[in-house]
Amino acid sequence: MSRRRYDPTIVLPPALARRLAAIAAAEHVTLRALVVLAARECARAYPDRFRAGKRLWRPADDQRLRAIYPHTSTATVAQQVRRTVRATYNRAKTLGLHKSAAYLAGHRRAGGDRLRTAGVRSRFQRGQVPANKGLRRPGYSVGRGRMQATQFKKGVRQGAAAANWRPIGTVAIDHEGYQRIKVREARPGEAHGFGNTRVWPLLNRHIWSQAHGPIPRGHAVVFKDGNRAHCALENLELITRRDLMRRNSVHTLPKPVAQAVQLLGALNRQIRRRTRDAEHDRRSA
């Protein structure tokens, strides 16, 4: 294992780490195994400095971190305190430390200098003529070749866009079981899916607004019989969000029914969790 990924001096003093490296080379034992054993011994001998094989932060370490962290790069600080960069970041966050304004200004200046010098030789220069200027590739507009056949054509849908397109007036069911209707085409930059309610509004809201005008703010169009598939105008009614919350509250139901609803919800959550864990295990296998 490379020293970059696993540095024994992070949990052990450097002198002890060097001795362990020599022993590992002589005895044909992995250095990591020796470091783990030595870290356990250090944890038993110095319980105030080690826990589970990892070196704890002492007050002297915190004091040094407060002194150098604000005006020094975190990678340099991590080397000086013999910790990983992530551990140094986490400890600084715990102590509420931040980089100073002078350090951040210098860091930004250094980044600007790098941008001004990096890749200068490979950049296009002012007035430089592209190598393919004026060249006509075979099949670009006329003649032989497939370039013209594979070009995008204005106003013509191709591939997935053509397969997923639906005409205005199409009624589809979203992932929650509600019916939605397409009322117009999506403009450039707009989403094409159900998430864009201007393109795909709920069918029940669309039918109500076509008959009675815009829906007032803070109101909802609900189904009288509770059937989301029954979007007839006579089955729709306009109620306030407050009334909708009262209707959907489990506390308005009889106690046995409320308990059954809560148990069903807990059961569904467990089923979703187990299904998600099984899918994660299958992908990890």
C-alpha positions as CSV (number, residue, x, y, z in Angstrom):
1,M,0.0,0.0,0.0
2,S,1.3,3.4,-1.0
3,R,2.5,5.9,1.6
4,R,0.1,8.4,0.2
5,R,-2.9,6.3,1.2
6,Y,-1.6,4.8,4.4
7,D,1.0,6.7,6.5
8,P,1.9,4.9,9.8
9,T,3.3,8.1,11.2
10,I,-0.3,9.4,11.5
11,V,-0.9,7.0,14.4
12,L,2.6,6.3,15.6
13,P,5.7,8.4,16.3
14,P,8.1,8.4,13.2
15,A,10.9,6.6,15.0
16,L,8.6,3.7,16.0
17,A,7.2,3.6,12.5
18,R,10.6,3.3,11.0
19,R,11.5,0.4,13.3
20,L,8.3,-1.3,12.4
21,A,9.1,-0.9,8.7
22,A,12.4,-2.6,9.2
23,I,10.8,-5.4,11.2
24,A,8.2,-5.9,8.5
25,A,10.8,-6.1,5.8
26,A,12.9,-8.7,7.8
27,E,10.0,-10.8,9.0
28,H,7.9,-10.7,5.8
29,V,5.0,-9.2,7.6
30,T,2.8,-6.5,6.2
31,L,3.5,-3.1,7.7
32,R,-0.1,-2.4,8.2
33,A,-0.5,-5.4,10.5
34,L,2.4,-4.3,12.6
35,V,1.1,-0.8,12.8
36,V,-2.3,-2.0,14.0
37,L,-0.7,-4.1,16.7
38,A,1.6,-1.2,17.8
39,A,-1.3,1.2,17.8
40,R,-3.3,-1.1,20.1
41,E,-0.3,-1.3,22.5
42,C,0.0,2.5,22.4
43,A,-3.7,2.8,23.2
44,R,-3.3,0.6,26.2
45,A,-0.1,2.4,27.4
46,Y,-1.4,6.0,26.7
47,P,-5.2,5.9,27.0
48,D,-5.4,9.7,27.1
49,R,-3.8,10.0,23.6
50,F,-5.1,7.1,21.7
51,R,-8.6,5.6,21.1
52,A,-9.2,2.6,18.9
53,G,-5.8,2.9,17.4
54,K,-6.2,6.6,16.4
55,R,-4.2,9.5,17.9
56,L,-6.4,12.0,19.8
57,W,-6.1,15.8,19.7
58,R,-4.3,17.1,22.8
59,P,-4.6,20.7,24.1
60,A,-1.1,21.3,22.7
61,D,-2.2,20.1,19.3
62,D,-5.2,22.4,19.3
63,Q,-3.1,25.3,20.4
64,R,-0.7,24.7,17.5
65,L,-3.6,24.3,15.1
66,R,-5.1,27.7,16.2
67,A,-1.7,29.3,15.6
68,I,-0.9,28.1,12.1
69,Y,-4.2,27.1,10.5
70,P,-5.6,30.6,9.6
71,H,-2.6,31.6,7.5
72,T,-1.2,28.3,6.2
73,S,-2.4,25.8,3.7
74,T,-4.3,22.9,5.2
75,A,-2.0,20.4,3.5
76,T,1.0,22.0,5.1
77,V,-0.8,22.1,8.5
78,A,-1.6,18.4,8.2
79,Q,2.0,17.6,7.6
80,Q,3.1,19.6,10.6
81,V,0.6,18.1,13.0
82,R,1.0,14.6,11.5
83,R,-2.6,14.2,10.6
84,T,-4.6,13.7,7.4
85,V,-5.9,16.7,5.6
86,R,-9.5,15.6,6.3
87,A,-8.8,15.1,10.0
88,T,-7.2,18.6,10.0
89,Y,-10.3,20.1,8.3
90,N,-12.6,18.4,10.7
91,R,-10.7,19.5,13.8
92,A,-10.5,23.1,12.5
93,K,-14.3,23.1,12.0
94,T,-14.8,21.8,15.5
95,L,-12.7,24.5,16.9
96,G,-14.4,27.1,14.7
97,L,-11.2,28.1,12.9
98,H,-11.2,29.8,9.5
99,K,-8.6,31.0,7.0
100,S,-7.6,34.6,7.4
101,A,-8.6,37.3,4.9
102,A,-4.9,37.8,3.9
103,Y,-4.4,34.1,3.3
104,L,-7.6,33.9,1.1
105,A,-6.6,37.0,-0.9
106,G,-3.1,35.4,-1.6
107,H,-4.8,32.1,-2.5
108,R,-7.0,33.9,-5.0
109,R,-4.0,35.8,-6.5
110,A,-2.1,32.6,-6.9
111,G,-5.1,31.0,-8.6
112,G,-5.3,34.0,-11.0
113,D,-1.6,33.7,-11.8
114,R,-2.0,30.0,-12.6
115,L,-4.8,30.8,-15.0
116,R,-2.7,33.5,-16.7
117,T,0.2,31.1,-17.3
118,A,-1.3,27.6,-17.6
119,G,-1.8,26.3,-21.1
120,V,-0.6,29.5,-22.8
121,R,1.2,27.6,-25.5
122,S,-1.9,25.6,-26.5
123,R,-4.4,28.5,-26.5
124,F,-5.7,30.1,-29.7
125,Q,-4.0,33.4,-30.2
126,R,-5.7,36.6,-31.3
127,G,-5.9,36.6,-35.1
128,Q,-5.0,32.9,-35.5
129,V,-6.7,31.3,-38.5
130,P,-8.4,27.9,-37.8
131,A,-6.7,25.0,-39.6
132,N,-10.1,24.0,-41.2
133,K,-11.2,27.4,-42.3
134,G,-12.8,27.3,-45.8
135,L,-12.6,23.6,-46.1
136,R,-15.7,21.7,-47.2
137,R,-15.9,18.2,-45.9
138,P,-17.4,15.5,-48.1
139,G,-21.2,15.4,-47.7
140,Y,-21.4,18.7,-45.7
141,S,-24.3,20.0,-47.7
142,V,-24.4,18.2,-51.0
143,G,-22.4,15.4,-52.6
144,R,-21.2,12.1,-51.2
145,G,-21.0,11.1,-47.6
146,R,-23.4,10.7,-44.6
147,M,-22.7,14.1,-42.9
148,Q,-25.8,15.7,-44.3
149,A,-28.0,12.7,-43.3
150,T,-26.9,12.8,-39.7
151,Q,-27.1,16.6,-39.2
152,F,-29.8,18.0,-36.9
153,K,-32.6,19.6,-38.9
154,K,-34.5,22.6,-37.7
155,G,-38.0,21.7,-36.5
156,V,-37.5,18.0,-36.7
157,R,-37.3,15.7,-33.6
158,Q,-35.0,12.8,-33.7
159,G,-34.0,9.9,-31.4
160,A,-35.2,10.0,-27.8
161,A,-36.9,13.4,-28.3
162,A,-39.1,12.0,-31.1
163,A,-39.9,8.8,-29.0
164,N,-40.8,10.8,-25.8
165,W,-42.8,13.5,-27.5
166,R,-46.6,13.6,-26.9
167,P,-49.1,15.8,-28.7
168,I,-51.1,18.6,-26.9
169,G,-54.1,17.1,-25.2
170,T,-52.4,13.9,-24.2
171,V,-53.5,12.6,-20.7
172,A,-50.9,10.6,-18.8
173,I,-50.6,9.3,-15.2
174,D,-47.7,10.5,-13.0
175,H,-45.8,8.6,-10.4
176,E,-48.3,9.5,-7.7
177,G,-51.3,8.2,-9.7
178,Y,-52.7,11.6,-10.7
179,Q,-53.8,12.3,-14.2
180,R,-52.0,15.1,-16.1
181,I,-52.8,16.8,-19.4
182,K,-50.4,18.4,-21.8
183,V,-51.7,21.9,-22.6
184,R,-48.8,23.4,-24.7
185,E,-45.3,22.6,-25.9
186,A,-42.3,23.3,-23.7
187,R,-40.4,26.5,-24.6
188,P,-36.6,26.4,-25.0
189,G,-34.9,25.9,-21.7
190,E,-38.1,24.5,-20.0
191,A,-38.5,21.0,-18.6
192,H,-40.5,18.7,-20.7
193,G,-41.7,16.3,-18.0
194,F,-44.4,16.3,-15.4
195,G,-42.4,18.5,-13.1
196,N,-43.3,21.5,-15.4
197,T,-46.9,22.1,-14.3
198,R,-47.3,24.8,-17.0
199,V,-46.9,22.1,-19.7
200,W,-48.4,19.2,-17.7
201,P,-51.0,20.6,-15.2
202,L,-53.1,18.2,-13.1
203,L,-56.2,17.1,-15.1
204,N,-58.6,17.8,-12.2
205,R,-57.3,21.4,-11.8
206,H,-57.3,21.9,-15.6
207,I,-61.0,20.8,-15.9
208,W,-62.1,23.0,-12.9
209,S,-60.3,26.1,-14.2
210,Q,-61.7,25.6,-17.7
211,A,-65.2,25.6,-16.2
212,H,-64.9,28.1,-13.3
213,G,-61.8,30.2,-14.0
214,P,-58.5,30.4,-12.1
215,I,-58.1,28.5,-8.9
216,P,-57.8,30.9,-5.9
217,R,-54.6,30.9,-4.0
218,G,-54.7,28.6,-0.9
219,H,-57.3,26.3,-2.4
220,A,-57.2,22.8,-3.9
221,V,-59.5,20.8,-6.3
222,V,-60.3,17.4,-4.7
223,F,-62.3,14.4,-5.7
224,K,-65.6,13.9,-4.0
225,D,-65.4,10.1,-4.2
226,G,-61.7,10.0,-3.5
227,N,-61.0,8.3,-6.9
228,R,-58.1,10.1,-8.7
229,A,-59.1,8.5,-12.0
230,H,-62.6,10.0,-11.9
231,C,-61.9,13.5,-13.2
232,A,-65.5,14.4,-14.2
233,L,-66.5,18.0,-13.4
234,E,-69.4,16.8,-11.2
235,N,-66.9,14.8,-9.1
236,L,-64.7,17.8,-8.3
237,E,-65.0,20.4,-5.6
238,L,-62.9,23.4,-4.5
239,I,-61.9,23.5,-0.8
240,T,-59.3,25.4,1.1
241,R,-55.9,23.9,2.1
242,R,-56.9,24.1,5.7
243,D,-60.0,21.9,5.0
244,L,-57.9,19.5,3.0
245,M,-55.5,19.1,5.9
246,R,-58.4,18.4,8.2
247,R,-59.7,15.7,5.8
248,N,-56.4,14.1,5.5
249,S,-55.5,14.1,9.2
250,V,-55.4,10.6,10.7
251,H,-56.7,12.0,14.0
252,T,-60.1,12.6,12.5
253,L,-60.6,8.8,12.0
254,P,-61.8,6.4,14.6
255,K,-59.0,5.2,16.9
256,P,-58.8,1.6,15.5
257,V,-58.7,2.9,11.9
258,A,-56.1,5.5,12.8
259,Q,-53.9,2.8,14.4
260,A,-54.3,0.6,11.3
261,V,-53.3,3.5,9.1
262,Q,-50.2,4.2,11.2
263,L,-49.2,0.6,11.3
264,L,-49.7,0.4,7.5
265,G,-47.4,3.4,7.1
266,A,-44.7,1.8,9.3
267,L,-45.0,-1.4,7.4
268,N,-44.6,0.4,4.0
269,R,-41.5,2.2,5.3
270,Q,-39.9,-1.1,6.4
271,I,-40.7,-2.6,3.0
272,R,-39.1,0.3,1.2
273,R,-36.0,0.2,3.5
274,R,-35.5,-3.5,3.0
275,T,-36.0,-3.2,-0.7
276,R,-33.5,-0.3,-0.9
277,D,-31.0,-2.3,1.2
278,A,-31.4,-5.4,-1.0
279,E,-30.9,-3.3,-4.1
280,H,-27.8,-1.7,-2.7
281,D,-26.4,-5.2,-1.7
282,R,-27.1,-6.5,-5.2
283,R,-25.3,-3.6,-6.9
284,S,-22.3,-3.9,-4.5
285,A,-22.0,-7.7,-5.1
